[in-house]
């Protein structure tokens, strides 16, 4: 039941590690897209206001505003496409990095109870109390325990820690953390 901090050997699978890393990357992108959406709406409203003014005032007066709005739209679109390209490149780099760093011979263990979660590798041992996790997410038989820096998220799947381990970890996470809505 793993309530007393029993060790669970993590059955590492390269495909799982890649999938989990890509999910976190897409989560970060969704946060970024929310900001882009706000900027888009603001720019759209300003453009609509400027267009409405053009019907009621002298066009010569608004020519400077049109230049500024056109330039702003251009910058917005260029920035959006650059970020989209960077997102796609980063996805490819993440896949490659996961494959390079993956070592099936490493024995990695997970322990957890109502007080903490502990992750042990041959080189490091990390123990984090539940109150230091910001929230949790669930996706495709996987739980994500989010720290303040989303890049530092811990994730565990049913294939890695087994059905019982995942069920118990989810139960404690639901009791201790809020579910992150994105």
RAPEPE-V929437 format. One record per residue. N is the residue number from 1. RES is the residue in three letters. SS is DSSP state (alpha for helix, beta for strand, coil for the rest). PHI is phi as a letter, one per 40 degrees, with the letter a starting at -180 (* if undefined). Layout:
n->N res->RES ss->SS phi->PHI
n->N res->RES ss->SS phi->PHI
This chain:
n->1 res->UNK ss->coil phi->*
n->2 res->UNK ss->coil phi->g
n->3 res->UNK ss->coil phi->c
n->4 res->UNK ss->beta phi->b
n->5 res->UNK ss->coil phi->g
n->6 res->UNK ss->coil phi->c
n->7 res->UNK ss->coil phi->c
n->8 res->UNK ss->beta phi->b
n->9 res->UNK ss->beta phi->c
n->10 res->UNK ss->coil phi->c
n->11 res->UNK ss->coil phi->c
n->12 res->UNK ss->coil phi->c
n->13 res->UNK ss->coil phi->b
n->14 res->UNK ss->alpha phi->d
n->15 res->UNK ss->alpha phi->c
n->16 res->UNK ss->alpha phi->c
n->17 res->UNK ss->alpha phi->c
n->18 res->UNK ss->alpha phi->c
n->19 res->UNK ss->alpha phi->d
n->20 res->UNK ss->alpha phi->c
n->21 res->UNK ss->alpha phi->c
n->22 res->UNK ss->alpha phi->c
n->23 res->UNK ss->alpha phi->c
n->24 res->UNK ss->alpha phi->c
n->25 res->UNK ss->alpha phi->c
n->26 res->UNK ss->alpha phi->c
n->27 res->UNK ss->alpha phi->c
n->28 res->UNK ss->alpha phi->c
n->29 res->UNK ss->alpha phi->c
n->30 res->UNK ss->alpha phi->c
n->31 res->UNK ss->alpha phi->c
n->32 res->UNK ss->alpha phi->c
n->33 res->UNK ss->alpha phi->c
n->34 res->UNK ss->alpha phi->c
n->35 res->UNK ss->alpha phi->c
n->36 res->UNK ss->alpha phi->c
n->37 res->UNK ss->alpha phi->c
n->38 res->UNK ss->alpha phi->c
n->39 res->UNK ss->alpha phi->c
n->40 res->UNK ss->alpha phi->c
n->41 res->UNK ss->alpha phi->c
n->42 res->UNK ss->alpha phi->c
n->43 res->UNK ss->alpha phi->c
n->44 res->UNK ss->alpha phi->c
n->45 res->UNK ss->alpha phi->c
n->46 res->UNK ss->alpha phi->c
n->47 res->UNK ss->alpha phi->c
n->48 res->UNK ss->alpha phi->c
n->49 res->UNK ss->alpha phi->c
n->50 res->UNK ss->alpha phi->c
n->51 res->UNK ss->alpha phi->c
n->52 res->UNK ss->alpha phi->c
n->53 res->UNK ss->alpha phi->c
n->54 res->UNK ss->alpha phi->c
n->55 res->UNK ss->alpha phi->c
n->56 res->UNK ss->alpha phi->b
n->57 res->UNK ss->coil phi->b
n->58 res->UNK ss->coil phi->c
n->59 res->UNK ss->alpha phi->c
n->60 res->UNK ss->alpha phi->c
n->61 res->UNK ss->alpha phi->c
n->62 res->UNK ss->alpha phi->c
n->63 res->UNK ss->alpha phi->d
n->64 res->UNK ss->alpha phi->c
n->65 res->UNK ss->alpha phi->c
n->66 res->UNK ss->alpha phi->c
n->67 res->UNK ss->alpha phi->c
n->68 res->UNK ss->alpha phi->c
n->69 res->UNK ss->alpha phi->c
n->70 res->UNK ss->alpha phi->c
n->71 res->UNK ss->alpha phi->c
n->72 res->UNK ss->alpha phi->c
n->73 res->UNK ss->alpha phi->c
n->74 res->UNK ss->alpha phi->c
n->75 res->UNK ss->alpha phi->c
n->76 res->UNK ss->alpha phi->d
n->77 res->UNK ss->alpha phi->c
n->78 res->UNK ss->alpha phi->c
n->79 res->UNK ss->alpha phi->c
n->80 res->UNK ss->alpha phi->c
n->81 res->UNK ss->alpha phi->c
n->82 res->UNK ss->alpha phi->c
n->83 res->UNK ss->alpha phi->c
n->84 res->UNK ss->alpha phi->c
n->85 res->UNK ss->alpha phi->c
n->86 res->UNK ss->alpha phi->c
n->87 res->UNK ss->alpha phi->c
n->88 res->UNK ss->alpha phi->c
n->89 res->UNK ss->alpha phi->c
n->90 res->UNK ss->alpha phi->c
n->91 res->UNK ss->alpha phi->d
n->92 res->UNK ss->alpha phi->c
n->93 res->UNK ss->alpha phi->c
n->94 res->UNK ss->alpha phi->c
n->95 res->UNK ss->alpha phi->d
n->96 res->UNK ss->alpha phi->c
n->97 res->UNK ss->alpha phi->c
n->98 res->UNK ss->alpha phi->c
n->99 res->UNK ss->alpha phi->c
n->100 res->UNK ss->alpha phi->c
n->101 res->UNK ss->alpha phi->c
n->102 res->UNK ss->coil phi->c
n->103 res->UNK ss->coil phi->b
n->104 res->UNK ss->coil phi->c
n->105 res->UNK ss->coil phi->c
n->106 res->UNK ss->coil phi->c
n->107 res->UNK ss->coil phi->c
n->108 res->UNK ss->coil phi->b
n->109 res->UNK ss->beta phi->b
n->110 res->UNK ss->beta phi->b
n->111 res->UNK ss->beta phi->b
n->112 res->UNK ss->beta phi->a
n->113 res->UNK ss->beta phi->a
n->114 res->UNK ss->coil phi->c
n->115 res->UNK ss->coil phi->b
n->116 res->UNK ss->beta phi->a
n->117 res->UNK ss->beta phi->b
n->118 res->UNK ss->beta phi->b
n->119 res->UNK ss->beta phi->b
n->120 res->UNK ss->beta phi->b
n->121 res->UNK ss->coil phi->b
n->122 res->UNK ss->coil phi->c
n->123 res->UNK ss->coil phi->b
n->124 res->UNK ss->coil phi->b
n->125 res->UNK ss->beta phi->b
n->126 res->UNK ss->beta phi->b
n->127 res->UNK ss->beta phi->b
n->128 res->UNK ss->beta phi->b
n->129 res->UNK ss->beta phi->c
n->130 res->UNK ss->alpha phi->d
n->131 res->UNK ss->alpha phi->c
n->132 res->UNK ss->alpha phi->c
n->133 res->UNK ss->coil phi->c
n->134 res->UNK ss->coil phi->c
n->135 res->UNK ss->beta phi->a
n->136 res->UNK ss->beta phi->b
n->137 res->UNK ss->beta phi->b
n->138 res->UNK ss->beta phi->b
n->139 res->UNK ss->beta phi->a
n->140 res->UNK ss->coil phi->f
n->141 res->UNK ss->coil phi->f
n->142 res->UNK ss->beta phi->b
n->143 res->UNK ss->beta phi->b
n->144 res->UNK ss->beta phi->b
n->145 res->UNK ss->beta phi->b
n->146 res->UNK ss->beta phi->c
n->147 res->UNK ss->coil phi->c
n->148 res->UNK ss->coil phi->d
n->149 res->UNK ss->coil phi->c
n->150 res->UNK ss->alpha phi->c
n->151 res->UNK ss->alpha phi->c
n->152 res->UNK ss->alpha phi->c
n->153 res->UNK ss->coil phi->c
n->154 res->UNK ss->beta phi->c
n->155 res->UNK ss->beta phi->b
n->156 res->UNK ss->beta phi->a
n->157 res->UNK ss->beta phi->b
n->158 res->UNK ss->alpha phi->c
n->159 res->UNK ss->alpha phi->c
n->160 res->UNK ss->alpha phi->c
n->161 res->UNK ss->alpha phi->b
n->162 res->UNK ss->alpha phi->g
n->163 res->UNK ss->alpha phi->c
n->164 res->UNK ss->alpha phi->c
n->165 res->UNK ss->alpha phi->c
n->166 res->UNK ss->alpha phi->c
n->167 res->UNK ss->alpha phi->c
n->168 res->UNK ss->alpha phi->c
n->169 res->UNK ss->alpha phi->c
n->170 res->UNK ss->alpha phi->c
n->171 res->UNK ss->alpha phi->c
n->172 res->UNK ss->alpha phi->c
n->173 res->UNK ss->alpha phi->c
n->174 res->UNK ss->alpha phi->c
n->175 res->UNK ss->alpha phi->c
n->176 res->UNK ss->alpha phi->c
n->177 res->UNK ss->coil phi->b
n->178 res->UNK ss->coil phi->c
n->179 res->UNK ss->beta phi->c
n->180 res->UNK ss->coil phi->c
n->181 res->UNK ss->coil phi->c
n->182 res->UNK ss->coil phi->b
